[in-house]
Amino acid sequence: MLEELDYEEFLKQKFDALIDARSPLEFSHSHLKNALNFYALNNEQHQEVGTLYKKNQAQSKAKGAQYICANMARHIPLFTSEFRIGAKVGIYCARGGLRSKSIAVILSELGYRVTRLKGGFKAYRTYLNEFFAKPLNCELLVLCGNTGCGKTELLELLKPSINLEKMANHLGSSFGDILGEQPSQKTFDEALFHSMQTKLAFIESESRKIGTVILPLKLYEALQNGFKIHCFASKEKRIERIEKLYKSKMNEENFYRSLTKISPYISLNLRLDLEEAFKKEQWQRLISMLLDYYDKTYKRSSQVDYELLTDDILRAKEELMALYEEKFKALKSS
C-alpha cells in the first residue's frame, strides 16, 4: 500500500519506521525526528546525478535509477531484518520527488504500508516556518535569575519543559560555547518544534541568539510576556553549581576565547586577575569574580510573578510542579 500526505497529516501518523531518502550529507545537516537514513543516492552519486540532470534529464534519470537499485540491494536486507513486512513506513526526500518515490514503490511491493511526505523536506520546512510565524499556542512559565541559580538543573527535572540551551548545545553566556559544535539552525528548529507541542511548559529566559542559533521572533516575544519566575540562590551554592558545570569542560583555548568577548567591558586589572585565577586553577575565586561582573550586568525583569529560592533544587522542583498544576487547572477551565 502506498499513499501520500501533507506534513500536518504526516505528523499525526504512528510509523514503525521513518525513512529519510536523501543523501547522508543532507541528512546530517537536518532531518525529521527519529528518521533513519536509507539513502537513494549517496553524496557523490547525488552530486553526479544533479550535475548530469542540467545537461541531459533522461540520462540523469537512468543513472539515478541504476544507483538507487544498487543502493536498495544493500538496504533491503538491513531494513527487512529490522522491520517486519507489513510495518507502517513513512518516507521523504528533499522535495517529494523520485528518490522517495523509488524507495517507496520498492517497499510497497515488498508488502510494507508506505506513506510519502508530499513536497518532501521542503514542505516540512515551510510548515515549520509558518508554525513559528504564528503566535504561540503554548503558555510559558519563564525561569529568570542570575547565573548559577539552578535554572538549567530545574529544566532537566521539570516536565514539560523547553530546554533551549540543551537544544542549542550552548550555555548561553560568553563562556557558554564549551560543549562542542552547535546544531544547524534547521536542526535546532526541529527540536524546538517538537518541544512546543504542549499547552503549558517551563522555559528559561534567554537572549534571542544562543551562540549561533536564533530563536523565532514569536517565541522570543512570548518569553518577554510569559509568567516570570525569579530564581535566586546563595552565592556559595551558585559557585558550587558553576564549578561543577564548567570545570571539566573549560580549557585554555575556550577560556581565553571567552575572556576576549568580555574584555571590552571589564578593567585591565580584572582581566589579569581572571587570568591568574585560571592559571592557578583557583576555580572558586575565578567564578566569584565572574559572578560579580555578571550580576552587575543582569537586569531583573520589571515583571516578577513568583519568587523561588533554589538552594535546595529538589525542593524548588516540587514547588514549581505544584505551581504548574495550579496554572494547568486554570488553563483548562478558562
C-alpha positions as CSV (number, residue, x, y, z in Angstrom):
1,M,0.0,0.0,0.0
2,L,1.3,3.4,-0.9
3,E,-0.2,6.8,0.0
4,E,0.9,10.5,0.1
5,L,0.1,13.0,2.8
6,D,0.9,16.7,3.5
7,Y,3.0,17.4,6.6
8,E,0.2,18.1,9.0
9,E,-1.4,14.7,8.4
10,F,2.0,13.0,8.0
11,L,2.9,14.3,11.5
12,K,-0.1,12.5,13.1
13,Q,0.9,9.1,11.8
14,K,2.5,6.5,14.0
15,F,5.2,5.0,11.9
16,D,7.1,1.8,12.7
17,A,10.0,3.3,10.7
18,L,10.6,6.8,9.2
19,I,13.0,6.9,6.2
20,D,15.0,9.9,5.0
21,A,15.8,9.0,1.4
22,R,18.2,12.0,1.0
23,S,22.0,11.8,0.9
24,P,24.0,11.3,4.1
25,L,25.2,14.9,3.8
26,E,21.7,16.3,3.6
27,F,20.6,14.0,6.5
28,S,23.5,15.2,8.7
29,H,22.6,18.8,8.2
30,S,19.0,18.3,9.4
31,H,16.3,15.7,9.4
32,L,12.9,14.8,10.9
33,K,12.9,13.4,14.4
34,N,13.6,9.7,14.6
35,A,14.3,9.4,10.9
36,L,16.7,6.7,9.6
37,N,18.9,7.5,6.6
38,F,18.3,4.8,4.0
39,Y,19.5,7.0,1.1
40,A,18.5,6.6,-2.5
41,L,21.8,8.2,-3.6
42,N,24.9,8.7,-1.6
43,N,26.7,12.1,-1.5
44,E,28.9,11.5,-4.6
45,Q,26.0,9.9,-6.6
46,H,23.6,12.8,-5.6
47,Q,26.1,15.4,-6.9
48,E,26.8,13.4,-10.1
49,V,23.2,12.9,-11.0
50,G,22.3,16.5,-10.2
51,T,25.0,17.8,-12.4
52,L,24.0,15.4,-15.2
53,Y,20.4,16.5,-14.9
54,K,21.3,20.0,-16.1
55,K,22.7,18.6,-19.3
56,N,20.5,15.6,-20.0
57,Q,17.4,14.7,-17.9
58,A,16.9,11.3,-19.5
59,Q,20.4,10.2,-18.8
60,S,20.3,11.6,-15.4
61,K,17.2,9.6,-14.5
62,A,18.7,6.4,-15.9
63,K,21.9,6.9,-13.9
64,G,19.9,7.7,-10.8
65,A,17.8,4.5,-11.2
66,Q,21.0,2.5,-11.6
67,Y,22.4,3.8,-8.4
68,I,19.1,3.5,-6.5
69,C,18.8,-0.2,-7.4
70,A,22.3,-0.9,-6.3
71,N,21.8,1.0,-3.0
72,M,18.5,-0.7,-2.3
73,A,20.1,-4.1,-2.8
74,R,22.2,-3.2,0.2
75,H,19.5,-1.5,2.2
76,I,16.7,-4.2,1.9
77,P,18.4,-6.9,4.0
78,L,19.1,-4.4,6.7
79,F,15.6,-2.9,6.6
80,T,13.7,-6.2,6.5
81,S,15.8,-7.6,9.4
82,E,14.8,-4.6,11.5
83,F,11.2,-4.0,10.4
84,R,8.7,-6.8,9.7
85,I,6.9,-7.0,6.3
86,G,3.6,-5.1,6.8
87,A,5.0,-2.5,9.1
88,K,3.9,1.1,8.6
89,V,6.7,3.2,7.0
90,G,7.0,7.0,6.4
91,I,9.4,8.3,3.8
92,Y,10.5,11.6,2.4
93,C,13.3,13.1,0.3
94,A,14.1,16.7,-0.5
95,R,11.0,17.7,-2.5
96,G,8.9,14.6,-2.6
97,G,10.4,13.5,-5.9
98,L,11.9,10.5,-7.5
99,R,14.2,9.5,-4.6
100,S,11.5,8.9,-2.1
101,K,9.1,7.6,-4.7
102,S,11.6,5.0,-6.0
103,I,12.2,3.6,-2.5
104,A,8.5,3.8,-1.6
105,V,7.5,1.8,-4.6
106,I,10.0,-1.0,-3.8
107,L,9.0,-1.2,-0.1
108,S,5.3,-1.1,-1.1
109,E,5.8,-4.0,-3.4
110,L,7.5,-5.9,-0.6
111,G,4.4,-5.5,1.5
112,Y,5.1,-2.5,3.6
113,R,2.4,0.1,4.2
114,V,4.2,3.2,2.9
115,T,3.3,6.9,3.3
116,R,5.3,9.6,1.4
117,L,5.6,13.1,2.7
118,K,4.0,15.3,0.0
119,G,6.5,18.0,-1.0
120,G,9.3,16.3,1.0
121,F,11.6,18.0,3.4
122,K,11.0,21.4,1.8
123,A,7.3,21.1,2.6
124,Y,8.2,20.3,6.2
125,R,10.4,23.4,6.4
126,T,7.6,25.5,5.0
127,Y,5.3,24.1,7.7
128,L,7.8,24.9,10.5
129,N,8.3,28.4,9.2
130,E,4.5,29.0,9.2
131,F,4.2,27.5,12.7
132,F,6.9,29.8,14.1
133,A,5.4,32.8,12.4
134,K,2.2,32.4,14.3
135,P,1.5,33.4,18.0
136,L,2.4,30.5,20.3
137,N,-0.3,28.1,21.3
138,C,1.7,27.3,24.4
139,E,1.8,29.2,27.7
140,L,5.3,29.7,29.2
141,L,6.4,29.6,32.8
142,V,9.7,31.5,32.4
143,L,12.6,30.9,34.8
144,C,14.6,34.1,35.3
145,G,17.5,34.9,37.6
146,N,21.3,35.3,37.9
147,T,23.8,32.8,36.6
148,G,24.2,29.7,38.8
149,C,20.7,29.8,40.3
150,G,19.9,26.3,39.0
151,K,17.6,27.1,36.1
152,T,19.3,24.5,33.8
153,E,19.1,21.9,36.5
154,L,15.5,22.6,37.1
155,L,14.6,22.3,33.4
156,E,16.2,18.8,33.5
157,L,13.8,17.8,36.3
158,L,10.7,19.6,35.2
159,K,8.2,18.2,32.7
160,P,7.1,19.5,30.4
161,S,10.0,21.9,29.7
162,I,11.6,23.6,26.8
163,N,15.4,23.5,27.3
164,L,16.7,25.9,24.8
165,E,20.4,25.7,25.8
166,K,20.3,21.9,25.6
167,M,18.9,22.1,22.1
168,A,21.4,24.8,21.1
169,N,24.3,22.9,22.8
170,H,25.4,26.2,24.3
171,L,25.2,27.5,27.9
172,G,24.1,31.0,26.8
173,S,26.7,33.2,28.3
174,S,30.0,34.5,26.8
175,F,31.6,31.4,28.3
176,G,28.9,29.1,27.1
177,D,30.5,27.6,24.0
178,I,32.3,24.8,25.8
179,L,30.0,21.9,24.8
180,G,31.3,21.4,21.3
181,E,29.7,22.0,17.9
182,Q,26.3,23.6,17.8
183,P,23.5,22.2,15.7
184,S,22.4,23.8,12.5
185,Q,19.5,26.3,12.7
186,K,17.3,23.7,11.0
187,T,18.1,21.0,13.5
188,F,17.5,23.4,16.4
189,D,14.1,24.4,14.9
190,E,13.1,20.8,14.5
191,A,13.9,20.0,18.2
192,L,12.2,23.3,19.3
193,F,9.0,22.5,17.3
194,H,8.6,19.1,19.0
195,S,9.2,20.5,22.5
196,M,6.5,23.1,21.9
197,Q,3.7,20.6,21.3
198,T,2.1,21.3,24.8
199,K,-0.3,23.8,26.3
200,L,2.0,24.8,29.2
201,A,5.7,24.5,29.7
202,F,8.7,25.7,31.7
203,I,11.4,27.5,29.9
204,E,14.5,29.6,30.7
205,S,14.6,33.3,29.8
206,E,17.2,33.7,27.0
207,S,18.6,36.3,24.6
208,R,17.2,35.9,21.1
209,K,20.6,34.5,20.0
210,I,22.1,31.5,21.8
211,G,25.6,31.1,20.3
212,T,25.0,30.7,16.6
213,V,21.3,29.7,16.7
214,I,18.4,32.3,16.8
215,L,15.1,32.0,18.5
216,P,11.9,32.5,16.4
217,L,10.7,36.0,17.0
218,K,7.3,34.9,18.3
219,L,8.9,32.7,20.8
220,Y,11.2,35.5,22.0
221,E,8.3,37.8,22.3
222,A,6.4,35.1,24.3
223,L,9.4,34.8,26.7
224,Q,9.1,38.5,27.4
225,N,5.4,38.2,28.2
226,G,5.4,34.9,30.0
227,F,4.7,34.1,33.7
228,K,8.0,35.2,35.2
229,I,9.6,33.1,38.0
230,H,12.5,34.8,39.6
231,C,15.1,32.2,40.8
232,F,17.6,33.2,43.5
233,A,20.3,31.3,45.5
234,S,23.2,31.9,47.8
235,K,26.5,32.9,46.2
236,E,28.1,29.8,47.7
237,K,25.6,27.5,46.0
238,R,25.9,29.3,42.7
239,I,29.7,29.0,42.7
240,E,29.3,25.3,43.5
241,R,26.9,24.7,40.6
242,I,29.0,26.7,38.1
243,E,32.2,24.9,39.1
244,K,30.5,21.5,38.6
245,L,29.2,22.5,35.2
246,Y,32.3,24.3,33.8
247,K,35.4,22.9,35.4
248,S,35.6,19.7,33.5
249,K,34.9,21.3,30.1
250,M,36.8,24.6,30.3
251,N,40.3,24.5,28.7
252,E,42.8,27.2,27.9
253,E,41.6,27.8,24.4
254,N,37.9,28.3,25.2
255,F,38.7,30.3,28.4
256,Y,40.8,32.9,26.6
257,R,38.4,33.0,23.6
258,S,35.5,33.7,26.0
259,L,37.6,36.2,28.0
260,T,38.2,38.1,24.9
261,K,34.5,38.6,24.4
262,I,34.0,40.4,27.7
263,S,37.4,42.2,27.7
264,P,36.0,45.5,26.3
265,Y,33.6,45.7,29.3
266,I,36.0,44.9,32.1
267,S,39.0,46.6,33.6
268,L,42.6,45.5,32.8
269,N,43.1,44.6,36.5
270,L,40.0,42.3,36.5
271,R,41.2,40.6,33.3
272,L,44.6,40.0,34.8
273,D,43.1,38.7,38.0
274,L,40.8,36.3,36.0
275,E,43.8,35.0,34.0
276,E,45.8,34.5,37.2
277,A,43.0,32.6,38.9
278,F,42.6,30.4,35.8
279,K,46.3,29.6,35.5
280,K,46.4,28.7,39.2
281,E,43.2,26.7,38.9
282,Q,41.6,28.8,41.6
283,W,38.1,28.0,40.4
284,Q,36.0,29.4,43.2
285,R,37.9,32.7,43.1
286,L,37.6,32.8,39.3
287,I,33.9,32.1,39.4
288,S,33.3,34.6,42.2
289,M,34.9,37.4,40.2
290,L,32.9,36.5,37.1
291,L,29.7,36.4,39.1
292,D,30.4,39.9,40.5
293,Y,30.8,41.0,36.9
294,Y,27.7,39.2,35.5
295,D,25.5,40.2,38.4
296,K,26.1,43.9,37.6
297,T,25.0,43.4,34.0
298,Y,21.9,41.3,34.9
299,K,18.7,43.3,34.6
300,R,16.0,41.9,36.7
301,S,12.6,41.8,34.9
302,S,10.2,44.6,36.0
303,Q,7.6,41.9,35.9
304,V,8.1,39.1,38.5
305,D,5.1,36.9,39.2
306,Y,6.8,34.4,41.5
307,E,9.9,34.2,43.7
308,L,11.7,30.9,44.1
309,L,14.6,30.1,46.4
310,T,16.7,27.4,44.6
311,D,19.4,26.5,47.1
312,D,17.6,23.1,47.5
313,I,17.0,22.2,43.9
314,L,14.6,19.2,44.7
315,R,12.5,21.4,47.0
316,A,12.4,24.1,44.3
317,K,11.3,21.5,41.7
318,E,8.4,20.3,43.9
319,E,7.3,23.9,44.5
320,L,7.4,24.5,40.7
321,M,5.4,21.4,39.9
322,A,2.7,22.5,42.4
323,L,2.6,25.8,40.6
324,Y,2.4,24.0,37.3
325,E,-0.6,22.0,38.4
326,E,-2.3,25.2,39.6
327,K,-1.7,27.0,36.4
328,F,-2.7,24.0,34.2
329,K,-6.0,23.6,36.0
330,A,-6.7,27.4,35.5
331,L,-5.8,27.0,31.8
332,K,-8.1,24.0,31.3
333,S,-11.0,25.8,33.0
334,S,-10.6,29.1,31.0
